């Protein structure tokens, strides 16, 4: 993969690591509540659910890092797989939770995917 594609994949991994932290550890804080548009009551009631969701974001981050650091062809294949997973998760999240997810998750994943595929 090119340096630019690798950096894009790693940036998306960092975003998902940040989402993991927000969902698993900071869910009830004002910062996370503002990011996700939740009330204190809702955050308290859904803390375990959010932690589970955060864990999945951690798996996405781990897969993206794996794809970025592995040598090709494995690095390319893993990057494509996890970028597609992120894009699909973003589409589902936008359809079911908040439309802004399409811009936070899907668009960056598709840009990174395009960069990965362009250098192939």
C-alpha positions in Angstrom: 0.0 0.0 0.0 1.1 3.5 -0.6 2.1 5.7 2.4 -1.0 7.9 1.8 -3.3 4.8 1.9 -1.6 3.5 5.0 -2.0 6.8 6.7 -5.7 6.9 5.8 -6.2 3.4 7.2 -4.4 4.3 10.4 -6.4 7.5 10.8 -9.6 5.6 10.5 -8.2 3.1 13.1 -7.5 6.0 15.4 -11.0 7.3 15.0 -12.4 3.9 15.9 -10.1 3.6 18.9 -11.4 7.0 20.1 -15.0 5.8 19.6 -14.1 2.7 21.7 -12.9 5.0 24.5 -16.0 7.1 24.3 -18.4 4.1 24.3 -16.6 1.9 26.8 -15.1 4.3 29.3 -16.6 7.7 28.9 -20.2 6.9 27.9 -21.9 8.7 30.8 -19.6 11.8 30.7 -20.8 15.1 29.2 -18.2 14.7 26.4 -19.6 11.4 25.2 -23.2 12.4 25.8 -22.6 15.5 23.6 -20.9 13.4 20.9 -23.8 10.9 20.7 -26.6 13.3 21.6 -27.8 11.3 24.7 -29.2 12.4 28.0 -27.6 11.5 31.4 -30.5 9.1 32.1 -30.2 7.4 28.7 -26.5 7.1 29.1 -26.8 5.5 32.5 -29.4 3.0 31.3 -27.4 2.0 28.2 -23.9 1.9 29.6 -23.4 -1.8 29.2 -24.8 -1.8 25.7 -22.5 1.1 24.7 -19.5 -0.7 26.2 -20.3 -3.7 24.0 -20.6 -1.5 21.0 -17.3 0.1 21.9 -15.7 -3.3 21.9 -16.8 -3.8 18.3 -15.3 -0.5 17.4 -12.1 -1.7 19.0 -12.1 -4.8 16.8 -12.5 -2.6 13.7 -9.6 -0.5 14.9 -7.4 -3.6 15.5 -8.3 -5.0 12.1 -7.4 -1.7 10.4 -4.1 -1.5 12.2 -3.4 -5.1 11.2 -4.1 -4.3 7.6 -1.9 -1.2 7.7 1.1 -2.9 9.1 0.9 -6.4 7.5 2.9 -6.9 4.3 1.0 -7.5 1.1 -1.0 -9.3 -0.1 -2.3 -9.9 3.5 -2.2 -6.2 4.4 -4.1 -5.2 1.3 -6.7 -7.9 1.8 -7.2 -7.2 5.5 -7.4 -3.4 4.8 -10.1 -3.9 2.1 -12.1 -6.2 4.3 -12.1 -4.0 7.4 -12.7 -0.8 5.4 -15.7 -2.4 3.8 -16.9 -3.5 7.3 -16.5 0.1 8.6 -18.4 1.5 5.6 -21.3 -1.0 6.0 -21.5 -0.3 9.7 -21.6 3.4 9.0 -24.4 2.9 6.5 -26.4 0.9 9.0 -25.7 3.4 11.8 -26.8 6.2 9.6 -30.0 4.4 8.8 -30.8 3.4 12.3 -29.2 5.9 14.7 -28.0 9.2 13.2 -27.4 10.4 9.7 -24.2 12.1 10.7 -22.6 8.7 11.0 -22.4 8.5 7.2 -20.0 11.5 7.3 -18.0 10.4 10.4 -17.6 6.8 9.5 -18.7 5.8 6.0 -17.2 8.6 4.0 -13.7 8.3 5.6 -13.8 4.6 5.1 -14.7 4.9 1.4 -12.0 7.5 0.9 -9.4 5.2 2.5 -10.8 2.3 0.5 -10.4 4.3 -2.7 -6.8 5.1 -1.8 -6.0 1.5 -1.0 -7.5 0.3 -4.3 -6.0 3.0 -6.4 -2.4 1.9 -5.6 -3.2 -1.7 -6.3 
